[in-house]
C-alpha cells in the first residue's frame, strides 16, 4: 500500500462497522451522563499555546502538537535565535480539563454553582504510539466545578461506575489515593525538595509498568541520596507485600478518603473500591483525591481523575474548586467492544434492498419504486438502504456484509423476499 494512503503515524481511519460501534458506546455514555444531570459542552480543539503550557499538565506539556504562526507573523518570528514557542502560537489540546478550566473562568458568571458538566472529544499527544495509546484519541470527561466537599468525588465515582455497568463492563475496581498522602509518604522517606518530589511522583507513576528496582535506579540517576532511596524501597516493598498504611494516620486527607470509600461502598455495594498508596496519576495539576478504574487482577486501567482546585484560578485569578473523572474511551473500545462484543453487531438488523436498473424500459423494478418499498421494510429492520444490483452479486454482498449489513433482498415489488447474509 502506498504510504500516502495511510493515516499519520499514531492515528487511525475508523471503518464503518467500528465507527458504528463507537457511536453506540458514545450514545450510551452520553445518555447516562445526562440522566445524572451533567450538562454537555464543546470546546475548540485549538488552544492558545500560553493556555496549554504552565498549567501543570506534567509530562503531557512536552507532548503538545504546536501550530506555527502564519503569514507575516511567521516571517517576523523566523529570525536567528528564535525559540520554538516564538514561532508557534496555538496547540492541539492534550486533554479536556485545561479547556474546561478556561471555559469556566470565562463564563462563570452565567453558570450555576456547582456546575456539573461533561465533554466528549478528541485530544492529541505527540507520544510514541503503543497498543490502545494513540496520538489522536477520544476522552469522555465528567466534572463538577464549585463544590469543595467530598460529595464531588463520591458522585463522580458513582456516575462513572453506573455508566460502566450500563456498558455491561464487569469485574472492575476503583483505586483511590490523595496527593496529600503521597506528599506525607515522600516526606517520611526524606524527600523535602519540591523538584525531587516531582521526580519521585513521575518515577512512581511508572510502577505499573516497571519494577521497584527500576524506579529506584531512575531516582538514583536523578541524584537522590542513598538513604532516601533505601527508605523509598523499604516503604514501597512493604506496601507491595500488602502492608497498607492506616488511612487515619494521614490526618484530614485520610479522613476524607475514608468518607469517600465508605460512601461509595454504601451506594454501590457490588463495586470494589480500595485505598492504594502507590496510585499517582500523571498530571501535576491534581491537588487532592485521585482515582483510577481498573480491571480486577488484569492491571488494565481505563479511566481516572481527581481534584484540581488550582487550575481555574490560573486563568481567572480566583480560586474555584474542581474535580473530574475521565473514561479512557479507546481502551474501553479496544478491550471490551471488539468483534462479537460490539453493540452494533448484536441485535441490530440492517437490510440492503437491491434493485435492477431498467432505464426507460417501463419496468416497475426501478429506483423510486424500491425506495418507496423500503419504507415498509423499516418497520422490521433498524436500517434499510437501497443499492443498484451489480453484475457480480456475490462480491457485492460480501462487501455489504463487511460494513455491517445482516440481511438482503432483490426488489420484486410485493413479492420481495429478505434473507440473512450468509
Order of alpha helices (4+ residues) and beta strands (2+ residues): alpha-beta-beta-alpha-beta-alpha-beta-alpha-beta-beta-alpha-beta-alpha-alpha-alpha-alpha-alpha-beta-beta-beta-alpha-beta-alpha-beta-alpha-beta-alpha-beta-beta
